[in-house]
């Protein structure tokens, strides 16, 4: 491969499958991180208690909130994480995301 004179932007597409064996632990971690976040609740549509209750009621949203996709390339020399998107949905993978 020819060496480039400058940085090169590459797209990395990921799908990660997890088995949640303790849903309560996941939702409580998400709530704890929400409580620790520097959120100005006066500018939000809801309050901390409402947002916490929503996390406890939605495992997928809770898991998405605690997953840190920036760590996928952490420690890889010559690679800088520039952004990304993490989402969760219940059920089987969407069409186009084949199971490996």
C-alpha positions in Angstrom: 0.0 0.0 0.0 1.3 3.5 -0.9 1.9 5.7 2.1 -0.3 8.8 2.2 1.2 12.3 3.0 -1.8 13.2 5.2 -4.5 11.7 7.3 -7.0 9.4 5.7 -10.7 9.2 6.8 -12.1 5.7 6.9 -15.6 4.5 7.7 -15.9 1.6 10.2 -19.3 0.0 10.4 -20.0 -2.2 13.4 -22.8 -4.4 14.8 -22.2 -5.8 18.2 -24.4 -8.5 19.6 -24.6 -8.8 23.4 -26.5 -11.1 25.8 -27.9 -9.2 28.8 -28.0 -11.5 31.8 -28.8 -8.8 34.3 -31.1 -6.1 32.9 -31.4 -4.3 36.3 -27.6 -3.9 36.4 -27.6 -2.3 33.0 -30.4 0.1 33.7 -29.0 1.0 37.1 -25.6 1.8 35.5 -27.3 4.0 32.9 -29.2 5.8 35.7 -26.0 6.3 37.7 -24.2 7.7 34.7 -27.2 10.0 34.0 -27.1 11.2 37.6 -23.3 11.8 37.4 -23.6 13.7 34.0 -23.4 17.5 34.1 -26.9 18.1 32.8 -28.6 21.4 33.3 -32.1 20.0 33.9 -33.7 23.5 33.7 -33.1 23.4 30.0 -34.5 19.9 29.5 -38.1 18.8 28.8 -38.1 16.4 31.7 -36.3 16.2 35.1 -33.8 13.7 36.5 -36.4 11.5 38.1 -38.5 11.3 34.9 -35.4 10.6 32.8 -34.2 7.9 35.3 -37.6 6.2 35.2 -37.5 6.2 31.4 -34.1 4.5 31.4 -35.3 1.9 33.9 -38.3 1.1 31.7 -36.3 0.8 28.5 -33.3 -1.7 28.5 -32.3 -0.9 24.9 -32.0 2.8 25.6 -30.1 2.2 28.8 -27.6 -0.1 27.1 -27.1 2.4 24.2 -26.4 5.1 26.8 -23.6 3.2 28.5 -21.9 1.8 25.4 -18.7 3.7 24.5 -18.0 3.1 20.8 -15.0 5.5 20.9 -13.1 2.7 22.6 -13.2 0.5 19.6 -10.0 2.0 18.3 -8.5 3.1 21.6 -4.8 2.3 21.7 -4.5 1.7 17.9 -1.6 3.8 16.8 -2.3 6.1 13.9 -6.1 6.0 14.3 -8.1 8.8 15.8 -11.8 8.3 16.7 -13.7 11.1 14.9 -17.3 10.3 15.8 -19.9 7.6 15.4 -23.4 6.4 16.3 -24.6 3.8 18.6 -28.1 2.6 18.8 -30.0 -0.4 20.0 -33.2 -2.1 18.9 -34.9 -5.2 20.3 -35.3 -8.3 18.2 -33.4 -9.7 15.3 -30.8 -7.7 13.3 -32.2 -5.5 10.5 -32.0 -6.6 7.0 -28.5 -5.9 5.7 -26.9 -6.6 9.0 -26.1 -10.2 8.6 -25.3 -12.4 11.6 -21.7 -13.7 11.5 
